[in-house]
Amino acid sequence: MTSEKHENYETPAVENKSAETISIKSDFISQIEAAFAKRLPADVDIDAFVEKIIDAYLDSPQNKRYDDDFFLDIIKPVMVQIIRLKDGLEKDCRTFNGLLSKNDVINALSFAQKALDGIREEFVDILDYYDVVPFKVEGNKFNPLKQTVVKPIPTSDETLFKIVSESLGCGYERNGRVINKERVSAYVVEKVTE
């Protein structure tokens, strides 16, 4: 397994994957430096601090020189929210099953509807906490950077090619960067063979 030194901010090549190393974008590094510059005392060498963090992040788990707690602190807020959501869902399942065991189907369905609405709201809160917002591309022209076709509609009309027929689910982005593309149905041209 080969790897490049982290001075160029490249990750080690992964076995059974492409031999090329994957470069981390410099704007990502700039954002990290800017974020730390706002929070660290003026006498801290930001470049050296960021270099250490990136080195630690890029190290393989066998060579890691930093405690797992450092990375746990980064992901802990979302993990806590997911754990609470899981625990609440388990409680809701017990209540729902209890109602069903009493043949109280109407109350069980009513409870299930309220529980599902609550779970959806909790997911919205988690996304809001991380500044992840839903979006839908305006107009009907397909945008491959923000949309993915999950339901192709065959047509012989070439003028309809990649025209979006319907949005099937929001996309999600954070600070203008797409995390998950909007799912759409769009026209695809089928050649008619005679």
Secondary structure, 3 states (H helix, E strand, C coil): CCCCCHHHCECCCCCCCCCCCCECCHHHHHHHHHHHHHHCCCCCCHHHHHHHHHHHHHCCHHHCCCCHHHHHHHHHHHHHHHHHHHHHHHHHHHHHHHHHHCCCHHHHHHHHHHHHHHHHHHHHHHHHHCCEEEECCCCCECCCCCEEEEEEEEECCHHHCCEEEEEEECEEEECCEEEECEEEEEEEECCCCC
